[in-house]
Amino acid sequence: MGANCVASTSIGCLFCYRGCNAEKLRNAFTFIPPPPSYRIVPNPENPDKGRIAYLMDGLRASQLYRRAAESSEVWWVTTKRGTRVPLVWMKFGANKQGSTGAAPSASQPNLVLLHCHGNATDIGMMMGPYYELAKVLGIDVIGVEYSGYGAASGEPSSANTKADLEAAYDFVAGLGVPPKRIVAYGQSVGSGPVSCLTGSRELGGIVLHSPLLSGIKVIDPHPNKCCRPSCVWHCFDFYPNYKHMKSVTCPAFIMHGQRDDIIPFYHGYQLHRACPKASRWPAYFPSRAGHNNLVETDMQMYFGEVKAFLDSLLKMADGLGSQVGALMPSGKNVLLGAREVDASPRILAGGLGDVLMDAAPEPKAGPEDGRYEQLRAGHVLARGQRRQEDAEAEEFQDAAEEEEQEEEEE
């Protein structure tokens, strides 16, 4: 039996184990909410506002994370599915400048980045990256929490994450921010709700960071052969990003590390190819980056790439360009290539030097317990079940401790 058949059979076993409930099946290997890293201190004057307070000692001790908490405010929104989720708004500050060099006025607000994090973190752990993005890129960043994560109510699910992002978008648009100045950024699992949003809301652009083709395509052992899980269990699939990208109308920028062993590199590559040429920005495919270190592998390159894309979106929002192609650097390979970063200090005028000196480790966007590799190999792990190597390691450690205790007693 081939690897695809084994993996498909394993998914069937997991489906039965989950009571033949497709939603439980999807959630079992997709969402892994960590213990909350923060709580929300309420604003006594406004029940819809608050501030973030860290629950983890490491975050409280970090100067970067303390600055991030001081520079942000929290707003509560209620989604159409009835859950209440916090949004943390990181504002760049009074000295921000637009792409033309002029300070944005009330009629020209700054770009707002709606950030959807990965499935192994929450907005508390992401406060450092939010602060870095706002400071270096000169934009406002809003971290969108998922239902069932952190301080949010409800349970995590693909439908809830879509509703969470829609509520965040509607909140920002309701404050008067024009759609052309709203950019959605989806990292890992976050690429699902972001891709979906392109079909229901007008956006200035999207950024997909280590994205997935679809939820079940992540576990296809051999994606180009028959009997793959995404074909056999197509009716259970979710986050069909490959479908949304074919009809995306706003500028789209895709980044994916070529050494990604959680969501394989071909996911980002194929999504980039699926994007219409009128919306396709040159991709960034760093050869040395994996799933959880795309930023820290080369921070200068990462921020330069994102900055160039956002600068072009701001020009389009200001009426200085009407389509992506007209604003792309000349002589670049639009289909495959990663653009070179302009070495001019203007690109990174937000203070990358300070960020590099005080940078915190990049939060883990995706699980590192090997669950997707195990599923691709046809090994089913139910929630709470340990991998064989983990169990063997624990048994070895227990035996060593018993032996050491016996020696002390003798």
Secondary structure, DSSP 8 states (H G I E B T S, - for coil): --HHHHHHHHHHHHHHHTTT-HHHHHHHHH----S--EEEEEETTEEEEEEEEE-SHHHHH-HHHHHHHHTEEEEEEE-TTS-EEEEEEE---TT---TTSS---TTS---EEEEE--TT--TTTTHHHHHHHHHHHT-EEEEE--TTSTT--S---HHHHHHHHHHHHHHHHHTT--GGGEEEEEEGGGHHHHHHHTTTS--SEEEEES--S-TTGGG-SSTTSTT-HHHHTGGG----HHHHHHT--S-EEEE--TT-TTTTHHHHHHHHHHS-TTTB---B--TT--SS-HHHH-HHHHHHHHHHHHHHHHHHHTTS-SSHHHHS-TT--TTT-------SGGGGTTTHHHHHHT-------S--S-HHHHHHTT----TT---HHHHHHHHHHHHHHHHHHHHHH-
